[in-house]
Amino acid sequence: MRGKVTRLMDFGASSSWATPEGLLHVSNMAHKRVEKAGDLVAVGQERRSDPEIQSGGKRIGLGLKQLQEVPGERDACATRRSSRAAAGSRA
């Protein structure tokens, strides 16, 4: 879902894709540590995010990292596949 960043705060950013605004917390911005929301988003910027209804439908949490590949996951999968292939060729 796409939304426009409307405010930056110490702990995250708000996005106006719906009413009420959704909160994009810094812990849901990336798989690495994010110090300030402004490091990854800017007011007025349109971003795609993953919405999650919270507090009985009264709050909307947003996430960017849920749309990103987990670092190292592709490499780990490839390593497991090549290990299995090598083991199968020895049989």
C-alpha positions in Angstrom: 0.0 0.0 0.0 1.3 3.4 -0.9 1.2 6.5 1.4 2.8 9.9 1.8 5.0 10.6 4.8 3.4 13.5 6.7 5.6 13.9 9.8 8.9 12.8 11.2 9.3 12.0 14.9 12.1 10.7 17.1 10.6 7.2 17.1 9.3 7.0 13.5 7.1 8.7 10.9 3.5 9.0 10.1 2.0 8.3 6.7 -1.3 9.5 5.3 -2.4 6.6 3.2 -5.5 6.2 5.3 -7.5 7.7 8.2 -6.3 7.5 10.9 -2.7 8.1 9.8 -0.4 5.1 10.1 2.7 5.0 12.2 5.9 3.7 10.7 8.1 3.0 13.7 11.9 3.0 13.3 12.0 -0.7 14.3 10.0 -1.5 11.2 11.9 0.6 8.7 14.8 -1.7 7.9 16.5 -5.0 9.0 19.5 -2.9 10.3 19.3 -0.4 13.2 17.8 2.9 12.2 18.7 5.9 14.5 16.3 8.5 13.0 13.3 8.1 10.7 14.8 10.9 8.6 17.7 8.7 7.7 15.3 6.6 5.5 12.2 8.7 4.8 11.4 12.4 4.2 8.2 14.4 4.6 6.3 14.4 1.3 7.9 11.2 0.1 5.6 8.5 -1.2 6.5 5.0 0.1 5.1 1.6 -0.2 4.5 -0.1 3.2 2.9 -3.1 4.8 -0.1 -2.1 7.0 -1.0 -3.9 10.2 -4.2 -3.0 12.2 -3.5 -2.6 15.9 -5.4 -1.8 19.1 -8.7 -3.1 18.0 -8.7 -1.3 14.7 -8.0 2.1 16.1 -4.3 2.3 15.1 -2.5 1.3 12.0 1.2 0.2 12.1 3.2 0.3 9.0 6.4 -1.5 8.0 9.0 -1.1 5.3 11.3 -4.0 6.3 8.5 -6.5 5.8 8.7 -5.7 2.1 12.5 -6.1 1.9 14.6 -9.2 1.5 16.2 -10.4 4.8 19.9 -9.8 4.5 21.9 -13.0 3.9 18.7 -15.1 3.5 19.3 -15.6 -0.3 23.0 -16.5 0.3 22.0 -19.0 3.1 19.4 -20.7 0.8 21.9 -20.9 -2.1 24.5 -22.4 0.3 22.0 -25.1 1.5 21.0 -25.9 -2.0 24.6 -26.3 -3.2 25.5 -28.4 -0.1 22.5 -30.8 -0.8 23.5 -31.0 -4.5 27.1 -31.9 -3.6 25.9 -34.5 -1.1 23.6 -36.0 -3.7 26.4 -36.3 -6.2 28.5 -38.3 -3.8 25.8 -40.9 -3.2 
